[in-house]
Amino acid sequence: MLRLLIPLLLPLSAWASDATNPGIPAATYLQATLALVLIIGLLFGTAWLARKLSGGKGFGRGGMKIVGGVALGPRERIVLVEVGETWLVIGIVPGQIRTLHQLPKGVPLEAESAPGHPEAPFAQWLKSIKERQNNA
C-alpha cells in the first residue's frame, strides 16, 4: 500500500517553485509603524481631552473620602465615609450596602481608649520595644 502512495507524492516536488520570495519593502514597515504611533497618539489625546472636559477630577475624587474601616468577615465590612460635613458608618455585605449611623464630621473616635477595650499586655510590650529602638 505504501508503495502505491510514494509515486503519488513525487509529483509534488515538481510543483515546488525555485524562485525566491521577494522581501517585504521597508516602506511597509514604516507605514505600519506610523499607523501604530498615530493610534497610540489618538488614545492619549482622547484621554487628555476627557480629563480636561471633566474638570480634571479622576474617579473617587469627589466629595467622599474613606476615613476608616474594619473587616468583620471575609466579605463583610464596616466603613466610615466622610461625605461633606458628615461621617457615615456604612455596613457592606454581598449584595447590600446600608447606612448604620450618621455622625457630624470630626467626632473623636476613642475605641482604643474605651474602658471596655483595655490594651493587651502584648501590645504594651511591643510598644515599649519599639520606643526603645527609636530612642537608641
N, CA, C and O atoms as a printed pandas DataFrame, in Angstrom:
     atom_number atom_name residue_name chain_id  residue_number  x_coord  y_coord  z_coord
0              1         N          MET        A               1    0.828   -1.187    0.000
1              2        CA          MET        A               1    0.000    0.000    0.000
2              3         C          MET        A               1    0.877    1.257    0.000
3              4         O          MET        A               1    0.596    2.236   -0.691
4              5         N          LEU        A               2    1.933    1.196    0.788
5              6        CA          LEU        A               2    2.842    2.326    0.855
6              7         C          LEU        A               2    3.558    2.531   -0.480
7              8         O          LEU        A               2    3.866    3.658   -0.866
8              9         N          ARG        A               3    3.814    1.437   -1.169
9             10        CA          ARG        A               3    4.478    1.522   -2.472
10            11         C          ARG        A               3    3.619    2.277   -3.484
11            12         O          ARG        A               3    4.141    2.901   -4.408
12            13         N          LEU        A               4    2.311    2.217   -3.306
13            14        CA          LEU        A               4    1.426    2.904   -4.236
14            15         C          LEU        A               4    1.336    4.408   -3.935
15            16         O          LEU        A               4    1.092    5.205   -4.841
16            17         N          LEU        A               5    1.528    4.793   -2.683
17            18        CA          LEU        A               5    1.418    6.205   -2.298
18            19         C          LEU        A               5    2.669    7.009   -2.628
19            20         O          LEU        A               5    2.570    8.204   -2.907
20            21         N          ILE        A               6    3.816    6.395   -2.604
21            22        CA          ILE        A               6    5.069    7.107   -2.851
22            23         C          ILE        A               6    5.085    7.731   -4.251
23            24         O          ILE        A               6    5.475    8.892   -4.376
24            25         N          PRO        A               7    4.687    7.028   -5.296
25            26        CA          PRO        A               7    4.685    7.681   -6.617
26            27         C          PRO        A               7    3.716    8.851   -6.696
27            28         O          PRO        A               7    3.918    9.766   -7.495
28            29         N          LEU        A               8    2.657    8.836   -5.873
29            30        CA          LEU        A               8    1.709    9.952   -5.893
30            31         C          LEU        A               8    2.311   11.216   -5.282
31            32         O          LEU        A               8    1.949   12.329   -5.664
32            33         N          LEU        A               9    3.224   11.042   -4.342
33            34        CA          LEU        A               9    3.840   12.184   -3.669
34            35         C          LEU        A               9    4.994   12.786   -4.470
35            36         O          LEU        A               9    5.343   13.948   -4.261
36            37         N          LEU        A              10    5.572   12.040   -5.356
37            38        CA          LEU        A              10    6.705   12.537   -6.122
38            39         C          LEU        A              10    6.369   13.739   -7.007
39            40         O          LEU        A              10    7.183   14.658   -7.095
40            41         N          PRO        A              11    5.231   13.772   -7.653
41            42        CA          PRO        A              11    4.954   14.951   -8.490
42            43         C          PRO        A              11    4.842   16.255   -7.684
43            44         O          PRO        A              11    4.976   17.335   -8.258
44            45         N          LEU        A              12    4.600   16.176   -6.375
45            46        CA          LEU        A              12    4.509   17.396   -5.572
46            47         C          LEU        A              12    5.821   18.164   -5.571
47            48         O          LEU        A              12    5.824   19.394   -5.521
48            49         N          SER        A              13    6.927   17.448   -5.626
49            50        CA          SER        A              13    8.220   18.130   -5.645
50            51         C          SER        A              13    8.401   18.900   -6.949
51            52         O          SER        A              13    9.136   19.886   -6.993
52            53         N          ALA        A              14    7.742   18.459   -7.991
53            54        CA          ALA        A              14    7.839   19.162   -9.270
54            55         C          ALA        A              14    7.094   20.485   -9.218
55            56         O          ALA        A              14    7.450   21.417   -9.939
56            57         N          TRP        A              15    6.090   20.588   -8.400
57            58        CA          TRP        A              15    5.308   21.815   -8.285
58            59         C          TRP        A              15    6.009   22.864   -7.426
59            60         O          TRP        A              15    5.654   24.041   -7.477
60            61         N          ALA        A              16    6.971   22.462   -6.661
61            62        CA          ALA        A              16    7.673   23.411   -5.809
62            63         C          ALA        A              16    8.404   24.429   -6.676
63            64         O          ALA        A              16    9.022   24.075   -7.681
64            65         N          SER        A              17    8.328   25.677   -6.284
65            66        CA          SER        A              17    8.966   26.720   -7.091
66            67         C          SER        A              17   10.368   26.982   -6.574
67            68         O          SER        A              17   10.622   26.974   -5.369
68            69         N          ASP        A              18   11.230   27.205   -7.474
69            70        CA          ASP        A              18   12.615   27.503   -7.112
70            71         C          ASP        A              18   12.844   28.994   -6.956
71            72         O          ASP        A              18   13.912   29.409   -6.507
72            73         N          ALA        A              19   11.878   29.795   -7.313
73            74        CA          ALA        A              19   12.044   31.247   -7.235
74            75         C          ALA        A              19   12.011   31.671   -5.772
75            76         O          ALA        A              19   11.250   31.125   -4.973
76            77         N          THR        A              20   12.832   32.636   -5.437
77            78        CA          THR        A              20   12.858   33.155   -4.067
78            79         C          THR        A              20   11.784   34.216   -3.915
79            80         O          THR        A              20   11.490   34.969   -4.845
80            81         N          ASN        A              21   11.212   34.260   -2.742
81            82        CA          ASN        A              21   10.181   35.269   -2.453
82            83         C          ASN        A              21   10.848   36.616   -2.210
83            84         O          ASN        A              21   11.848   36.689   -1.496
84            85         N          PRO        A              22   10.319   37.663   -2.783
85            86        CA          PRO        A              22   10.901   38.980   -2.511
86            87         C          PRO        A              22   10.602   39.384   -1.070
87            88         O          PRO        A              22    9.550   39.031   -0.537
88            89         N          GLY        A              23   11.496   40.105   -0.447
89            90        CA          GLY        A              23   11.308   40.548    0.931
90            91         C          GLY        A              23   10.251   41.641    1.026
91            92         O          GLY        A              23    9.826   42.209    0.020
92            93         N          ILE        A              24    9.848   41.914    2.231
93            94        CA          ILE        A              24    8.864   42.973    2.462
94            95         C          ILE        A              24    9.594   44.309    2.384
95            96         O          ILE        A              24   10.612   44.495    3.051
96            97         N          PRO        A              25    9.090   45.237    1.584
97            98        CA          PRO        A              25    9.785   46.524    1.441
98            99         C          PRO        A              25    9.782   47.323    2.747
99           100         O          PRO        A              25    8.877   47.182    3.570
100          101         N          ALA        A              26   10.786   48.147    2.920
101          102        CA          ALA        A              26   10.923   48.963    4.128
102          103         C          ALA        A              26    9.772   49.948    4.258
103          104         O          ALA        A              26    9.428   50.334    5.374
104          105         N          ALA        A              27    9.178   50.359    3.171
105          106        CA          ALA        A              27    8.065   51.309    3.220
106          107         C          ALA        A              27    6.861   50.707    3.951
107          108         O          ALA        A              27    6.104   51.427    4.602
108          109         N          THR        A              28    6.687   49.392    3.842
109          110        CA          THR        A              28    5.582   48.735    4.534
110          111         C          THR        A              28    5.789   48.806    6.045
111          112         O          THR        A              28    4.846   49.086    6.785
112          113         N          TYR        A              29    7.017   48.554    6.510
113          114        CA          TYR        A              29    7.316   48.657    7.942
114          115         C          TYR        A              29    7.115   50.091    8.435
115          116         O          TYR        A              29    6.567   50.319    9.514
116          117         N          LEU        A              30    7.567   51.045    7.632
117          118        CA          LEU        A              30    7.415   52.449    8.010
118          119         C          LEU        A              30    5.937   52.831    8.112
119          120         O          LEU        A              30    5.535   53.528    9.043
120          121         N          GLN        A              31    5.143   52.378    7.164
121          122        CA          GLN        A              31    3.710   52.684    7.179
122          123         C          GLN        A              31    3.029   52.060    8.402
123          124         O          GLN        A              31    2.198   52.716    9.029
124          125         N          ALA        A              32    3.354   50.822    8.754
125          126        CA          ALA        A              32    2.763   50.158    9.917
126          127         C          ALA        A              32    3.176   50.866   11.209
127          128         O          ALA        A              32    2.359   51.034   12.115
128          129         N          THR        A              33    4.437   51.280   11.293
129          130        CA          THR        A              33    4.916   51.972   12.490
130          131         C          THR        A              33    4.221   53.319   12.659
131          132         O          THR        A              33    3.806   53.670   13.764
132          133         N          LEU        A              34    4.094   54.069   11.577
133          134        CA          LEU        A              34    3.414   55.365   11.661
134          135         C          LEU        A              34    1.944   55.211   12.025
135          136         O          LEU        A              34    1.407   56.025   12.777
136          137         N          ALA        A              35    1.282   54.178   11.503
137          138        CA          ALA        A              35   -0.114   53.936   11.855
138          139         C          ALA        A              35   -0.246   53.609   13.340
139          140         O          ALA        A              35   -1.177   54.074   13.998
140          141         N          LEU        A              36    0.681   52.809   13.870
141          142        CA          LEU        A              36    0.663   52.464   15.295
142          143         C          LEU        A              36    0.888   53.696   16.161
143          144         O          LEU        A              36    0.203   53.872   17.168
144          145         N          VAL        A              37    1.831   54.544   15.789
145          146        CA          VAL        A              37    2.097   55.783   16.530
146          147         C          VAL        A              37    0.876   56.698   16.486
147          148         O          VAL        A              37    0.535   57.320   17.492
148          149         N          LEU        A              38    0.222   56.785   15.345
149          150        CA          LEU        A              38   -0.978   57.608   15.218
150          151         C          LEU        A              38   -2.098   57.098   16.121
151          152         O          LEU        A              38   -2.764   57.898   16.778
152          153         N          ILE        A              39   -2.317   55.803   16.167
153          154        CA          ILE        A              39   -3.379   55.234   17.007
154          155         C          ILE        A              39   -3.082   55.462   18.482
155          156         O          ILE        A              39   -3.980   55.834   19.237
156          157         N          ILE        A              40   -1.847   55.248   18.907
157          158        CA          ILE        A              40   -1.483   55.477   20.310
158          159         C          ILE        A              40   -1.629   56.959   20.653
159          160         O          ILE        A              40   -2.100   57.299   21.739
160          161         N          GLY        A              41   -1.231   57.836   19.742
161          162        CA          GLY        A              41   -1.399   59.274   19.958
162          163         C          GLY        A              41   -2.865   59.664   20.096
163          164         O          GLY        A              41   -3.212   60.495   20.935
164          165         N          LEU        A              42   -3.725   59.067   19.275
165          166        CA          LEU        A              42   -5.167   59.336   19.386
166          167         C          LEU        A              42   -5.725   58.867   20.726
167          168         O          LEU        A              42   -6.576   59.539   21.309
168          169         N          LEU        A              43   -5.253   57.716   21.223
169          170        CA          LEU        A              43   -5.706   57.236   22.533
170          171         C          LEU        A              43   -5.319   58.209   23.645
171          172         O          LEU        A              43   -6.153   58.568   24.475
172          173         N          PHE        A              44   -4.048   58.637   23.661
173          174        CA          PHE        A              44   -3.603   59.582   24.680
174          175         C          PHE        A              44   -4.312   60.929   24.539
175          176         O          PHE        A              44   -4.662   61.554   25.540
176          177         N          GLY        A              45   -4.522   61.373   23.310
177          178        CA          GLY        A              45   -5.226   62.637   23.088
178          179         C          GLY        A              45   -6.670   62.581   23.576
179          180         O          GLY        A              45   -7.167   63.537   24.171
180          181         N          THR        A              46   -7.333   61.468   23.326
181          182        CA          THR        A              46   -8.714   61.304   23.795
182          183         C          THR        A              46   -8.772   61.275   25.319
183          184         O          THR        A              46   -9.672   61.866   25.917
184          185         N          ALA        A              47   -7.820   60.591   25.950
185          186        CA          ALA        A              47   -7.783   60.556   27.417
186          187         C          ALA        A              47   -7.534   61.951   27.988
187          188         O          ALA        A              47   -8.167   62.342   28.969
188          189         N          TRP        A              48   -6.615   62.703   27.377
189          190        CA          TRP        A              48   -6.327   64.064   27.832
190          191         C          TRP        A              48   -7.562   64.950   27.681
191          192         O          TRP        A              48   -7.890   65.716   28.587
192          193         N          LEU        A              49   -8.247   64.849   26.542
193          194        CA          LEU        A              49   -9.441   65.651   26.303
194          195         C          LEU        A              49  -10.562   65.293   27.286
195          196         O          LEU        A              49  -11.263   66.178   27.777
196          197         N          ALA        A              50  -10.728   64.019   27.568
197          198        CA          ALA        A              50  -11.757   63.598   28.525
198          199         C          ALA        A              50  -11.461   64.145   29.920
199          200         O          ALA        A              50  -12.379   64.545   30.637
200          201         N          ARG        A              51  -10.185   64.164   30.309
201          202        CA          ARG        A              51   -9.820   64.696   31.623
202          203         C          ARG        A              51  -10.054   66.206   31.690
203          204         O          ARG        A              51  -10.515   66.722   32.708
204          205         N          LYS        A              52   -9.735   66.909   30.607
205          206        CA          LYS        A              52   -9.949   68.365   30.585
206          207         C          LYS        A              52  -11.437   68.707   30.632
207          208         O          LYS        A              52  -11.835   69.652   31.313
208          209         N          LEU        A              53  -12.248   67.951   29.921
209          210        CA          LEU        A              53  -13.679   68.232   29.897
210          211         C          LEU        A              53  -14.374   67.867   31.217
211          212         O          LEU        A              53  -15.410   68.443   31.548
212          213         N          SER        A              54  -13.811   66.916   31.968
213          214        CA          SER        A              54  -14.429   66.530   33.234
214          215         C          SER        A              54  -13.958   67.412   34.387
215          216         O          SER        A              54  -14.348   67.178   35.531
216          217         N          GLY        A              55  -13.147   68.398   34.121
217          218        CA          GLY        A              55  -12.680   69.297   35.173
218          219         C          GLY        A              55  -11.459   68.787   35.895
219          220         O          GLY        A              55  -11.107   69.327   36.944
220          221         N          GLY        A              56  -10.800   67.776   35.384
221          222        CA          GLY        A              56   -9.584   67.263   35.998
222          223         C          GLY        A              56   -9.823   66.319   37.150
223          224         O          GLY        A              56   -8.866   65.856   37.772
224          225         N          LYS        A              57  -11.074   66.017   37.456
225          226        CA          LYS        A              57  -11.354   65.117   38.566
226          227         C          LYS        A              57  -11.290   63.680   38.077
227          228         O          LYS        A              57  -11.935   63.308   37.097
228          229         N          GLY        A              58  -10.499   62.885   38.779
229          230        CA          GLY        A              58  -10.462   61.464   38.471
230          231         C          GLY        A              58  -11.548   60.752   39.247
231          232         O          GLY        A              58  -12.323   61.380   39.968
232          233         N          PHE        A              59  -11.601   59.448   39.097
233          234        CA          PHE        A              59  -12.600   58.656   39.795
234          235         C          PHE        A              59  -12.320   58.688   41.298
235          236         O          PHE        A              59  -11.179   58.493   41.718
236          237         N          GLY        A              60  -13.337   58.930   42.097
237          238        CA          GLY        A              60  -13.196   58.890   43.540
238          239         C          GLY        A              60  -12.669   60.166   44.159
239          240         O          GLY        A              60  -12.377   60.178   45.354
240          241         N          ARG        A              61  -12.534   61.236   43.405
241          242        CA          ARG        A              61  -12.009   62.474   43.965
242          243         C          ARG        A              61  -13.119   63.488   44.218
243          244         O          ARG        A              61  -12.867   64.691   44.279
244          245         N          GLY        A              62  -14.319   63.009   44.362
245          246        CA          GLY        A              62  -15.444   63.901   44.607
246          247         C          GLY        A              62  -15.472   64.334   46.056
247          248         O          GLY        A              62  -14.422   64.532   46.667
248          249         N          GLY        A              63  -16.656   64.482   46.611
249          250        CA          GLY        A              63  -16.799   64.939   47.986
250          251         C          GLY        A              63  -16.788   63.820   48.997
251          252         O          GLY        A              63  -17.162   64.046   50.148
252          253         N          MET        A              64  -16.376   62.622   48.624
253          254        CA          MET        A              64  -16.352   61.492   49.549
254          255         C          MET        A              64  -14.921   61.036   49.809
255          256         O          MET        A              64  -14.048   61.115   48.944
256          257         N          LYS        A              65  -14.710   60.551   51.051
257          258        CA          LYS        A              65  -13.397   60.036   51.417
258          259         C          LYS        A              65  -13.590   58.948   52.463
259          260         O          LYS        A              65  -14.382   59.119   53.389
260          261         N          ILE        A              66  -12.886   57.841   52.333
261          262        CA          ILE        A              66  -12.968   56.769   53.322
262          263         C          ILE        A              66  -12.045   57.127   54.474
263          264         O          ILE        A              66  -10.837   57.284   54.296
264          265         N          VAL        A              67  -12.633   57.256   55.663
265          266        CA          VAL        A              67  -11.868   57.625   56.855
266          267         C          VAL        A              67  -11.269   56.384   57.504
267          268         O          VAL        A              67  -10.132   56.422   57.974
268          269         N          GLY        A              68  -12.008   55.299   57.535
269          270        CA          GLY        A              68  -11.523   54.076   58.154
270          271         C          GLY        A              68  -12.466   52.927   57.860
271          272         O          GLY        A              68  -13.515   53.112   57.243
272          273         N          GLY        A              69  -12.087   51.746   58.304
273          274        CA          GLY        A              69  -12.931   50.592   58.085
274          275         C          GLY        A              69  -12.391   49.389   58.829
275          276         O          GLY        A              69  -11.237   49.359   59.257
276          277         N          VAL        A              70  -13.254   48.401   58.972
277          278        CA          VAL        A              70  -12.868   47.171   59.643
278          279         C          VAL        A              70  -13.576   46.007   58.952
279          280         O          VAL        A              70  -14.745   46.108   58.581
280          281         N          ALA        A              71  -12.847   44.899   58.784
281          282        CA          ALA        A              71  -13.420   43.705   58.176
282          283         C          ALA        A              71  -14.047   42.859   59.278
283          284         O          ALA        A              71  -13.396   42.539   60.272
284          285         N          LEU        A              72  -15.304   42.504   59.095
285          286        CA          LEU        A              72  -15.995   41.659   60.065
286          287         C          LEU        A              72  -15.916   40.191   59.677
287          288         O          LEU        A              72  -16.085   39.315   60.525
288          289         N          GLY        A              73  -15.668   39.923   58.440
289          290        CA          GLY        A              73  -15.572   38.573   57.915
290          291         C          GLY        A              73  -14.915   38.632   56.558
291          292         O          GLY        A              73  -14.408   39.681   56.160
292          293         N          PRO        A              74  -14.915   37.522   55.837
293          294        CA          PRO        A              74  -14.252   37.542   54.537
294          295         C          PRO        A              74  -14.930   38.455   53.523
295          296         O          PRO        A              74  -14.276   38.943   52.602
296          297         N          ARG        A              75  -16.231   38.693   53.679
297          298        CA          ARG        A              75  -16.936   39.540   52.710
298          299         C          ARG        A              75  -17.771   40.620   53.370
299          300         O          ARG        A              75  -18.537   41.300   52.687
300          301         N          GLU        A              76  -17.649   40.796   54.657
301          302        CA          GLU        A              76  -18.427   41.801   55.379
302          303         C          GLU        A              76  -17.489   42.864   55.935
303          304         O          GLU        A              76  -16.428   42.545   56.471
304          305         N          ARG        A              77  -17.884   44.132   55.805
305          306        CA          ARG        A              77  -17.062   45.246   56.285
306          307         C          ARG        A              77  -17.941   46.323   56.881
307          308         O          ARG        A              77  -19.115   46.445   56.533
308          309         N          ILE        A              78  -17.371   47.102   57.779
309          310        CA          ILE        A              78  -17.966   48.348   58.244
310          311         C          ILE        A              78  -16.979   49.441   57.881
311          312         O          ILE        A              78  -15.794   49.346   58.201
312          313         N          VAL        A              79  -17.466   50.484   57.211
313          314        CA          VAL        A              79  -16.604   51.535   56.685
314          315         C          VAL        A              79  -17.116   52.880   57.178
315          316         O          VAL        A              79  -18.324   53.118   57.214
316          317         N          LEU        A              80  -16.190   53.761   57.559
317          318        CA          LEU        A              80  -16.512   55.132   57.938
318          319         C          LEU        A              80  -16.163   56.031   56.758
319          320         O          LEU        A              80  -15.002   56.125   56.361
320          321         N          VAL        A              81  -17.181   56.692   56.198
321          322        CA          VAL        A              81  -17.022   57.507   54.994
322          323         C          VAL        A              81  -17.344   58.952   55.325
323          324         O          VAL        A              81  -18.349   59.239   55.977
324          325         N          GLU        A              82  -16.486   59.866   54.872
325          326        CA          GLU        A              82  -16.725   61.300   55.052
326          327         C          GLU        A              82  -17.391   61.833   53.791
327          328         O          GLU        A              82  -16.835   61.744   52.696
328          329         N          VAL        A              83  -18.588   62.390   53.958
329          330        CA          VAL        A              83  -19.330   62.979   52.848
330          331         C          VAL        A              83  -19.644   64.412   53.246
331          332         O          VAL        A              83  -20.527   64.652   54.070
332          333         N          GLY        A              84  -18.928   65.362   52.665
333          334        CA          GLY        A              84  -19.130   66.763   53.028
334          335         C          GLY        A              84  -18.781   66.991   54.489
335          336         O          GLY        A              84  -17.647   66.758   54.906
336          337         N          GLU        A              85  -19.756   67.444   55.265
337          338        CA          GLU        A              85  -19.549   67.708   56.692
338          339         C          GLU        A              85  -20.141   66.606   57.567
339          340         O          GLU        A              85  -20.406   66.831   58.747
340          341         N          THR        A              86  -20.349   65.422   57.001
341          342        CA          THR        A              86  -20.963   64.312   57.722
342          343         C          THR        A              86  -20.107   63.066   57.581
343          344         O          THR        A              86  -19.517   62.823   56.529
344          345         N          TRP        A              87  -20.042   62.273   58.654
345          346        CA          TRP        A              87  -19.421   60.964   58.604
346          347         C          TRP        A              87  -20.534   59.933   58.603
347          348         O          TRP        A              87  -21.459   60.018   59.411
348          349         N          LEU        A              88  -20.458   58.962   57.709
349          350        CA          LEU        A              88  -21.439   57.890   57.626
350          351         C          LEU        A              88  -20.775   56.570   57.993
351          352         O          LEU        A              88  -19.709   56.239   57.474
352          353         N          VAL        A              89  -21.409   55.817   58.893
353          354        CA          VAL        A              89  -20.960   54.468   59.201
354          355         C          VAL        A              89  -21.785   53.546   58.311
355          356         O          VAL        A              89  -23.009   53.487   58.423
356          357         N          ILE        A              90  -21.096   52.828   57.425
357          358        CA          ILE        A              90  -21.773   52.028   56.401
358          359         C          ILE        A              90  -21.415   50.561   56.585
359          360         O          ILE        A              90  -20.250   50.210   56.775
360          361         N          GLY        A              91  -22.427   49.714   56.527
361          362        CA          GLY        A              91  -22.228   48.270   56.557
362          363         C          GLY        A              91  -22.277   47.730   55.148
363          364         O          GLY        A              91  -23.202   48.034   54.395
364          365         N          ILE        A              92  -21.283   46.927   54.782
365          366        CA          ILE        A              92  -21.192   46.376   53.426
366          367         C          ILE        A              92  -21.171   44.856   53.524
367          368         O          ILE        A              92  -20.284   44.276   54.150
368          369         N          VAL        A              93  -22.150   44.222   52.904
369          370        CA          VAL        A              93  -22.227   42.767   52.794
370          371         C          VAL        A              93  -22.491   42.438   51.324
371          372         O          VAL        A              93  -22.875   43.328   50.565
372          373         N          PRO        A              94  -22.297   41.204   50.907
373          374        CA          PRO        A              94  -22.546   40.873   49.500
374          375         C          PRO        A              94  -23.977   41.212   49.087
375          376         O          PRO        A              94  -24.941   40.723   49.675
376          377         N          GLY        A              95  -24.090   42.035   48.094
377          378        CA          GLY        A              95  -25.397   42.387   47.554
378          379         C          GLY        A              95  -26.124   43.482   48.303
379          380         O          GLY        A              95  -27.272   43.777   47.974
380          381         N          GLN        A              96  -25.503   44.097   49.300
381          382        CA          GLN        A              96  -26.219   45.110   50.071
382          383         C          GLN        A              96  -25.242   46.077   50.745
383          384         O          GLN        A              96  -24.188   45.677   51.239
384          385         N          ILE        A              97  -25.618   47.354   50.752
385          386        CA          ILE        A              97  -24.874   48.400   51.449
386          387         C          ILE        A              97  -25.904   49.191   52.241
387          388         O          ILE        A              97  -26.906   49.639   51.684
388          389         N          ARG        A              98  -25.662   49.368   53.549
389          390        CA          ARG        A              98  -26.619   50.081   54.399
390          391         C          ARG        A              98  -25.904   51.119   55.254
391          392         O          ARG        A              98  -24.781   50.913   55.716
392          393         N          THR        A              99  -26.594   52.245   55.450
393          394        CA          THR        A              99  -26.101   53.263   56.378
394          395         C          THR        A              99  -26.499   52.831   57.781
395          396         O          THR        A              99  -27.679   52.637   58.073
396          397         N          LEU        A             100  -25.498   52.682   58.649
397          398        CA          LEU        A             100  -25.767   52.245   60.009
398          399         C          LEU        A             100  -25.936   53.422   60.960
399          400         O          LEU        A             100  -26.736   53.364   61.895
400          401         N          HIS        A             101  -25.171   54.501   60.715
401          402        CA          HIS        A             101  -25.232   55.655   61.618
402          403         C          HIS        A             101  -24.660   56.880   60.912
403          404         O          HIS        A             101  -23.844   56.755   59.999
404          405         N          GLN        A             102  -25.097   58.069   61.344
405          406        CA          GLN        A             102  -24.548   59.332   60.845
406          407         C          GLN        A             102  -23.934   60.086   62.006
407          408         O          GLN        A             102  -24.503   60.144   63.096
408          409         N          LEU        A             103  -22.757   60.670   61.761
409          410        CA          LEU        A             103  -22.057   61.463   62.774
410          411         C          LEU        A             103  -21.669   62.792   62.151
411          412         O          LEU        A             103  -21.416   62.860   60.948
412          413         N          PRO        A             104  -21.617   63.861   62.959
413          414        CA          PRO        A             104  -21.047   65.098   62.421
414          415         C          PRO        A             104  -19.542   64.910   62.210
415          416         O          PRO        A             104  -18.900   64.151   62.937
416          417         N          LYS        A             105  -18.988   65.596   61.225
417          418        CA          LYS        A             105  -17.574   65.451   60.903
418          419         C          LYS        A             105  -16.713   65.868   62.088
419          420         O          LYS        A             105  -16.982   66.869   62.751
420          421         N          GLY        A             106  -15.673   65.077   62.338
421          422        CA          GLY        A             106  -14.717   65.420   63.370
422          423         C          GLY        A             106  -15.042   64.895   64.754
423          424         O          GLY        A             106  -14.347   65.254   65.705
424          425         N          VAL        A             107  -16.057   64.066   64.917
425          426        CA          VAL        A             107  -16.354   63.491   66.228
426          427         C          VAL        A             107  -15.206   62.570   66.598
427          428         O          VAL        A             107  -14.869   61.680   65.818
428          429         N          PRO        A             108  -14.586   62.754   67.773
429          430        CA          PRO        A             108  -13.435   61.913   68.121
430          431         C          PRO        A             108  -13.862   60.457   68.317
431          432         O          PRO        A             108  -14.844   60.163   68.999
432          433         N          LEU        A             109  -13.103   59.567   67.703
433          434        CA          LEU        A             109  -13.349   58.138   67.846
434          435         C          LEU        A             109  -12.328   57.586   68.822
435          436         O          LEU        A             109  -11.137   57.543   68.514
436          437         N          GLU        A             110  -12.772   57.167   69.983
437          438        CA          GLU        A             110  -11.858   56.724   71.025
438          439         C          GLU        A             110  -12.100   55.270   71.374
439          440         O          GLU        A             110  -12.296   54.933   72.542
440          441         N          ALA        A             111  -12.087   54.407   70.374
441          442        CA          ALA        A             111  -12.317   52.988   70.613
442          443         C          ALA        A             111  -11.130   52.358   71.338
443          444         O          ALA        A             111  -11.306   51.430   72.128
444          445         N          GLU        A             112   -9.914   52.862   71.072
445          446        CA          GLU        A             112   -8.735   52.270   71.705
446          447         C          GLU        A             112   -8.681   52.576   73.196
447          448         O          GLU        A             112   -8.219   51.750   73.982
448          449         N          SER        A             113   -9.148   53.755   73.588
449          450        CA          SER        A             113   -9.045   54.125   74.997
450          451         C          SER        A             113  -10.353   53.908   75.750
451          452         O          SER        A             113  -10.499   54.369   76.882
452          453         N          ALA        A             114  -11.295   53.218   75.137
453          454        CA          ALA        A             114  -12.569   52.968   75.809
454          455         C          ALA        A             114  -12.357   52.003   76.962
455          456         O          ALA        A             114  -11.485   51.138   76.885
456          457         N          PRO        A             115  -13.159   52.135   78.060
457          458        CA          PRO        A             115  -12.955   51.274   79.214
458          459         C          PRO        A             115  -13.181   49.794   78.919
459          460         O          PRO        A             115  -12.583   48.948   79.583
460          461         N          GLY        A             116  -14.013   49.458   77.958
461          462        CA          GLY        A             116  -14.278   48.063   77.643
462          463         C          GLY        A             116  -13.197   47.413   76.809
463          464         O          GLY        A             116  -13.225   46.199   76.612
464          465         N          HIS        A             117  -12.232   48.197   76.304
465          466        CA          HIS        A             117  -11.177   47.670   75.437
466          467         C          HIS        A             117   -9.807   47.994   76.019
467          468         O          HIS        A             117   -9.090   48.827   75.466
468          469         N          PRO        A             118   -9.432   47.362   77.110
469          470        CA          PRO        A             118   -8.095   47.663   77.657
470          471         C          PRO        A             118   -7.017   47.153   76.707
471          472         O          PRO        A             118   -7.219   46.180   75.980
472          473         N          GLU        A             119   -5.885   47.819   76.727
473          474        CA          GLU        A             119   -4.797   47.449   75.836
474          475         C          GLU        A             119   -4.205   46.119   76.293
475          476         O          GLU        A             119   -3.965   45.918   77.484
476          477         N          ALA        A             120   -3.977   45.237   75.371
477          478        CA          ALA        A             120   -3.458   43.903   75.691
478          479         C          ALA        A             120   -2.014   44.009   76.161
479          480         O          ALA        A             120   -1.296   44.918   75.743
480          481         N          PRO        A             121   -1.572   43.085   77.033
481          482        CA          PRO        A             121   -0.183   43.129   77.509
482          483         C          PRO        A             121    0.833   43.004   76.371
483          484         O          PRO        A             121    1.873   43.662   76.404
484          485         N          PHE        A             122    0.551   42.177   75.376
485          486        CA          PHE        A             122    1.475   42.035   74.266
486          487         C          PHE        A             122    1.626   43.339   73.502
487          488         O          PHE        A             122    2.731   43.699   73.095
488          489         N          ALA        A             123    0.508   44.058   73.303
489          490        CA          ALA        A             123    0.561   45.334   72.598
490          491         C          ALA        A             123    1.394   46.342   73.391
491          492         O          ALA        A             123    2.164   47.103   72.805
492          493         N          GLN        A             124    1.247   46.354   74.710
493          494        CA          GLN        A             124    2.053   47.256   75.549
494          495         C          GLN        A             124    3.534   46.893   75.446
495          496         O          GLN        A             124    4.384   47.776   75.326
496          497         N          TRP        A             125    3.843   45.594   75.492
497          498        CA          TRP        A             125    5.228   45.145   75.404
498          499         C          TRP        A             125    5.828   45.536   74.060
499          500         O          TRP        A             125    6.958   46.021   74.000
500          501         N          LEU        A             126    5.073   45.326   72.975
501          502        CA          LEU        A             126    5.559   45.659   71.639
502          503         C          LEU        A             126    5.786   47.163   71.505
503          504         O          LEU        A             126    6.771   47.595   70.905
504          505         N          LYS        A             127    4.874   47.958   72.065
505          506        CA          LYS        A             127    5.026   49.412   72.009
506          507         C          LYS        A             127    6.284   49.853   72.754
507          508         O          LYS        A             127    7.006   50.731   72.281
508          509         N          SER        A             128    6.549   49.257   73.904
509          510        CA          SER        A             128    7.742   49.640   74.670
510          511         C          SER        A             128    9.018   49.250   73.921
511          512         O          SER        A             128    9.994   50.001   73.943
512          513         N          ILE        A             129    9.028   48.095   73.261
513          514        CA          ILE        A             129   10.200   47.672   72.486
514          515         C          ILE        A             129   10.450   48.641   71.327
515          516         O          ILE        A             129   11.590   49.023   71.059
516          517         N          LYS        A             130    9.377   49.031   70.647
517          518        CA          LYS        A             130    9.534   49.972   69.535
518          519         C          LYS        A             130   10.049   51.317   70.021
519          520         O          LYS        A             130   10.888   51.928   69.359
520          521         N          GLU        A             131    9.567   51.786   71.155
521          522        CA          GLU        A             131   10.038   53.065   71.700
522          523         C          GLU        A             131   11.509   52.978   72.057
523          524         O          GLU        A             131   12.255   53.928   71.819
524          525         N          ARG        A             132   11.950   51.843   72.632
525          526        CA          ARG        A             132   13.359   51.683   72.963
526          527         C          ARG        A             132   14.233   51.693   71.708
527          528         O          ARG        A             132   15.323   52.265   71.708
528          529         N          GLN        A             133   13.750   51.061   70.646
529          530        CA          GLN        A             133   14.525   51.044   69.397
530          531         C          GLN        A             133   14.595   52.432   68.782
531          532         O          GLN        A             133   15.628   52.812   68.230
532          533         N          ASN        A             134   13.508   53.197   68.867
533          534        CA          ASN        A             134   13.513   54.546   68.308
534          535         C          ASN        A             134   14.401   55.486   69.113
535          536         O          ASN        A             134   15.001   56.399   68.544
536          537         N          ASN        A             135   14.497   55.286   70.405
537          538        CA          ASN        A             135   15.327   56.144   71.256
538          539         C          ASN        A             135   16.808   55.794   71.145
539          540         O          ASN        A             135   17.663   56.635   71.422
540          541         N          ALA        A             136   17.119   54.574   70.747
541          542        CA          ALA        A             136   18.526   54.142   70.686
542          543         C          ALA        A             136   19.225   54.677   69.466
543          544         O          ALA        A             136   20.409   54.408   69.264
